[in-house]
Amino acid sequence: MSVSRTVTSQLDGASWIRRMFEEGARLRAERGADRVFDFTLGNPEVEPPELVLAALGRAAGAGEGHCHRYMPNAGFPSAREAVAERLRARTGLPYTAAHVLMTCGSAGAMNVAFKAMLDPGDEVIVLVPYFPEYRFYIENHGGRMVPVETDDAFQPDLERIAAAITPRTKALVLNSPNNPTGAVYSERTLAGLGALLAGHPDVTVLSDEPYRGLVFDGRQAPTPAAIIPRTLVCDSWSKVMAIAGERIGYLAISPRVAEWREFFDACTFANRILGFVNATAIWQRVVAEAGEATIGAEAYQAKRDLFCEALERMGYVAPKPAGAFYIFPRTPIPDDMAFIRLLVKEGILAVPGSGFGRGGYMRLALTVPRETIERSLPAFERALAAVR
Ligand SMILES: Cc1ncc(COP(=O)(O)O)c(C=O)c1O
């Protein structure tokens, strides 16, 4: 059996991920795990909220009869109604259970949406820097990713987006709070985007929101669906409940999309034939009950402050992000891959900005114990000294 040419070339394109992984394993074996500072993975290190674990305990108990069988492919009506109720409160729009499909995380929601909307050669705009999996989600369904640069503050650049729209453009992906930059898109920017897209009725926004509840400094992330009429929300509890391994999320089609019923049926079918069939039953019941519980942004905010302030004191350019759980400092030399190699020599693993389509930066995940950040600081100082 041979691996397909498509997957072979996708694996080649993503080989830096494998290299980082191998580098981490090598370093740990060589130096011992406690002398390696791994900031590569956005995998929540805290335990889920008590409320969630208690709801899980109840969901695992007897429950209603027959709650472990196949169900409608869109999910339990009760879970979908619970999500719709929260969306009504957040947006003021008349969402109902009929607009909501329970999915295997935000990744599942995006794949379902792309499967339902893309024909071969259709284009999807993503904003640079971007979550690298987007390319694969789009290509999975015959689409073509069109990367568009953001401005200096990593906010959407309306002129560049307008220039990138063609008759083949089907969707624009927004991700606020953003991985990797932590940028949160302002209401003004979203309103500008809404005005721009009013002139392009074939373009739908996919709002990928797994970090929605992780916003710092007491702020809240504006909701794209409340502002831009043709919006699909792709959301999950992976990050905000620290349950990324459980694979639970949802896709919500805005009631302002005229053909929402037809699209909902297509997405439900896509959920089935992509092999997800339906989102995990037990977690649908948990999020129906405890879907508002979160791990909170406070712990990440404290680590953000510690990390960014320490790096800035040394001489790095490391502005504080507004949300999510990463920091995205500039590398002190333009060649981010070369600087990442220097960090490796110091026992630090970081993801190069090039992996997200923007060289000259590095992504450091805050999903590590505070003391890992503290102990890593002398190594960051030595790496900086090496290029000065
Ligand atoms: C921007 C972004 N979108 C989607 C995902 C996928 O998340 P989920 O676990 O909800 O599928 C991730 C996970 O890291 C992410 O960072």
The ligand as an SDF file (V2000), in Angstrom:
LIG
                    3D

 16 16  0  0  0  0  0  0  0  0999 V2000
   -7.6140   28.2120   16.2550 C   0  0  0  0  0  0  0  0  0  0  0  0
   -8.0310   26.8190   16.5380 C   0  0  0  0  0  0  0  0  0  0  0  0
   -9.1190   26.3410   15.9030 N   0  0  0  0  0  0  0  0  0  0  0  0
   -9.5470   25.0820   16.1010 C   0  0  0  0  0  0  0  0  0  0  0  0
   -8.8710   24.2470   16.9590 C   0  0  0  0  0  0  0  0  0  0  0  0
   -9.4110   22.8530   17.1270 C   0  0  0  0  0  0  0  0  0  0  0  0
   -9.9840   22.7690   18.3810 O   0  0  0  0  0  0  0  0  0  0  0  0
  -11.0400   21.6470   18.8040 P   0  0  0  0  0  0  0  0  0  0  0  0
  -10.3950   20.8690   19.8760 O   0  0  0  0  0  0  0  0  0  0  0  0
  -12.2130   22.4200   19.2630 O   0  0  0  0  0  0  0  0  0  0  0  0
  -11.3550   20.8480   17.6030 O   0  0  0  0  0  0  0  0  0  0  0  0
   -7.7320   24.6840   17.6330 C   0  0  0  0  0  0  0  0  0  0  0  0
   -6.9690   23.7880   18.5120 C   0  0  0  0  0  0  0  0  0  0  0  0
   -5.8550   24.0280   18.9000 O   0  0  0  0  0  0  0  0  0  0  0  0
   -7.3110   26.0190   17.4260 C   0  0  0  0  0  0  0  0  0  0  0  0
   -6.2310   26.5080   18.0400 O   0  0  0  0  0  0  0  0  0  0  0  0
  1  2  1  0
  2  3  1  0
  2 15  2  0
  3  4  2  0
  4  5  1  0
  5  6  1  0
  5 12  2  0
  6  7  1  0
  7  8  1  0
  8  9  2  0
  8 10  1  0
  8 11  1  0
 12 13  1  0
 12 15  1  0
 13 14  2  0
 15 16  1  0
M  END
$$$$
